[in-house]
Amino acid sequence: MGLTSPALSQTMTSPNYGINWDVSAGGGGTLLSSNYTLTDSVAQPGASGESVSLGYVHQSGFATPPDDDSDGVKSFMDNCILHANDSQYDSNGDGFGNRCDPDLDNSGVVNFADYAPLVSAFLSSPGSPNWNEDADFNGDGVINFGDIALFPVFFLGVPGPSGLVP
């Protein structure tokens, strides 16, 4: 969508991700999120742009990155690219949001070893002796049928995908 001219192409990186973006008409602007600030200093007349996330504001001068699950978080910053999770809830901090991470033993595959702790925590909430925050896939503060229903989608698969983890 943007120009591919090397003179206009910019790259921004952080410990979590890299962004390649094209200034489609030159100009200057600022790209902000909770994790980084990027200021465009391409001195081209006639264009400016600003992008702010998580709420994400788009103005002229920047091509808008995709939001594949339409949750308001652009895919390059989304910890569950294909499953809407606007809160980005990630209780174990592994870069996969709980909504797409029923891999409770962090083995890299969702299987029966992950189902046992989910069932053990069923109907628990914070403060309960069997509470398991990682099994609260939908982040509603209780492990119930809503969480159990999300498990089969990933069974014998891998967590994610995530824009924060390769």
N, C-alpha and C positions, 0 to 999 in steps of 0.2 A: 504494500500500500504506500509506503514511503519511498523516497528516492534511494538509490543504492550508490550514489556517488561517494567515493571514499572521502572526499572533502567534507561531506555532510554527515557521515556515519560516526556515531559516538558509542562508546562502551562504558558501562558502569558496573563495578563488581563490589561485593561485600562478602563476609564470611559465609553467608547463606545462599547467595545466588549471584548471577551475572545478568545484566540486561544489555541487549544490543538494540539500539533505537536509531531511527533516522529522522533528522530534522527535515521535514518535507519541503520547507520553504526558507530555511535558514532562520536566523533570529536568535532569541534568547529565551530562557525560561527556567523553571525550577521543578524538579520531580521530588516529591517528599513522601516518606512513609514513617512508621514508627522506628524503622531500622536504619534509614539512610537519608541523606539529603544530596541531591545532585543538581548542580547549577550548570546550565548550558551557556557557554560563552562564545558560541559561533556568531561572529559579527556579520550577519547578513541582514540587510534591511527588509522590512515588510513582514516579518513573522515573529511571533512570540508564542510561548506555550507554558502551561503549568499543568502538572499532574500531581494529585494528592491522593494517597490511599491511607487507610482502608476504605474510607468513604468514596474515594476516587473521583476527582474532578478532571475533566478533559477540556482543554481549550486548544485553539488552532496552533499548529506548529509541530504537533507530535502525533504519531500514529498510535491509536489506542490498542494496548495489548489485550488479548482475549481473556474472557472469564468463562471457561468451558462449562461450569456448573451453574452459572448465573446466581451466585450467592453474594455478589458484590465485592469479592476479593479476586483480583486478577490472577490468572493461573500461575504466573511465574512466582507469586508470593503465597499461593494457596497450599495449605498442607493436606488438602484432599481435593485434587483437581476435578474429579468426576462426580463428587458427592457434595451437595450444598451443605456448608457448615460455616455460616457467617461469623460465628464466635471464634473459630480457629482453635477450639478446645483441644489441647494436647497434654494430657495429664502426665505422661512419662517423658516428655521433652525429646522424643526421638525424631521429630520432624514430620511424622505422620499424625494427622488429627485423629482423635478418638473415633470420629464418624467413619473413618476408613481404616482403622487399625485394631481389628479384633485379635491380633497376634499377641495375646497376653503374656506369653513366655519369651517374646522377642527372638524367636528362632528363625524368623524370616518366612515362615509359612503358617497359615491358619489351619489348625487341625484339631483332633480330639484333645490334645494336651492343652489347648486354649479353651475348649468347651467346658472342661471340668471346673476351672476357677470361675467361669461365668455362671454356671449353675450353682456353685457354692455361694456366690454372692447374691443370688436371686432374691429380690424383695428387700435388699439392704439399702441403707442410706448413710450419709456421713455420720459417724459416731457409732454405728452398728459394729459388733465384733467381727462380722464377716464382710464388711465394706471393702470393695476393691475399686478404687477410683478409675483405674484403667478400663474396667468393664462397663463403665457408664458411657457407652458409645455415643449417645445423643446429648450428653451433658445436662440432663434435667435434674440431677441430684438424687436419682433413685435407679436401681437396677431392676428392670421389670420387663414385661413383654415387648416393649419398644426396643430394648437393647437385644433381647433374644432374637427378634425378627430381623435385625441387621446382620446377625452372624452368618446365616446360610449364603448370603451374597458373596462372601469372601472365602467360604470353606474350601480347603485344598488349594487356595490361591495365596497371593502375597498381599501385604498391606499396601495402601496407596491407590493410585499414584499420587505423589506429592511434588509440588514445584520447588520444595526446599531440600529434598533428598534425592540423589540420583537413583 
